[in-house]
Amino acid sequence: MTRDGAVRLAGFSVGLMSLGMLVWLIVDVVSGSTQGFDLSIRDSIHRYASPALTAAAQAITILGSILFLSVASLASIIGLLLARLRREAGRLGCLMAGALGIENGLKYSIHRVRPEAFFGVDPTTYSFPSGHSLLSLCFYVSVAVLIARRLRGGLGRFAVWTAAALAIVAIGLSRIYLGVHYPTDVIGGYLTAALWTGLVFSVLPTGRTRARGSDAGA
């Protein structure tokens, strides 16, 4: 199997599994059966609250904000275009724009009311899914793919993927810690992102293409 074929198959498989889990989660959220789980996890995390952790969570959550990721995505797309990596630039733009549209579509379809925030001001949008979790997974996974596939050493790739995973998890936990999302909002964000990312990478895989006579990653 070619690299493109493997990427398409992996993307399709991840997307299919995420779709099934997301549908199951949405049914439970809408029915209210996740309320006990959400409140239990939310209260358990809040027990560890401290000024230092609150400051850290408020800093970390910025890394998943729409403003930060919009600027980071735009800068990345411009950099990729300047490097003549047009397919990768297009894929990142499609991934992030689609993720934002899907997030808002789900929020306004499900209409889940936000929990009362522990720290800061209550956001005005609906709660499910967590946009920070959804957008951060899409962006940081995409960046990790861009970087890791250009590294030869396994240790370097491991470090890149570890850093991306830690950032994604930390952003999701920060939303629960601050009290602006239920745990299932964060899980829903991750599942939605996995579904959309898997779909995008199955349609627009990471195979190589030629640009102006020279090899360029795609």
PENORVEN-V187081 format. One record per backbone hydrogen bond with DSSP energy under -1.0 kcal/mol. NH is the residue of the N-H (numbers start at 1). CO is the residue of the C=O. Records with the same first field share a line. If there is no record, write none. Layout:
BEGIN
NH = CO, CO
END
This chain:
BEGIN
6 = 2
7 = 3
8 = 4
9 = 5
10 = 6
11 = 7
12 = 8
13 = 9
14 = 10
15 = 11
16 = 12
17 = 13
18 = 14
19 = 15
20 = 16
21 = 17
22 = 18
23 = 19
24 = 20
25 = 21
26 = 22
27 = 23
28 = 24
29 = 25
30 = 26
31 = 27
33 = 28
35 = 32
38 = 34
39 = 35
40 = 36
41 = 37
42 = 38
43 = 39
44 = 40
45 = 41
46 = 42
47 = 43
48 = 45
49 = 46
54 = 50
55 = 51
56 = 52
57 = 53
58 = 54
59 = 55
60 = 56
61 = 57
63 = 60
64 = 61
65 = 62
69 = 65
70 = 66
71 = 67
72 = 68
73 = 69
74 = 70
75 = 71
76 = 72
77 = 73
78 = 74
79 = 75
80 = 76
81 = 77
82 = 78
83 = 79
84 = 81
85 = 80
89 = 85
90 = 86
91 = 87
92 = 88
93 = 89
94 = 90
95 = 91
96 = 92
97 = 93
98 = 94
99 = 95
100 = 96
101 = 97
102 = 98
103 = 99
104 = 100
105 = 101
106 = 102
107 = 103
108 = 104
110 = 106
111 = 107
118 = 178
119 = 178
127 = 112
130 = 185
134 = 130
135 = 131
136 = 132
137 = 133
138 = 134
139 = 135
140 = 136
141 = 137
142 = 138
143 = 139
144 = 140
145 = 141
146 = 142
147 = 143
148 = 144
149 = 145
150 = 147
151 = 148
157 = 153
158 = 154
159 = 155
160 = 156
161 = 157
162 = 158
163 = 159
164 = 160
165 = 161
166 = 162
167 = 163
168 = 164
169 = 165
170 = 166
171 = 167
172 = 168
173 = 169
174 = 170
175 = 171
176 = 172
177 = 173
178 = 174
180 = 175
181 = 175
186 = 182
187 = 183
188 = 184
189 = 185
190 = 186
191 = 187
192 = 188
193 = 189
194 = 190
195 = 191
196 = 192
197 = 193
198 = 194
199 = 195
200 = 196
201 = 197
202 = 198
203 = 199
204 = 200
209 = 216
211 = 214
214 = 211
216 = 209
END
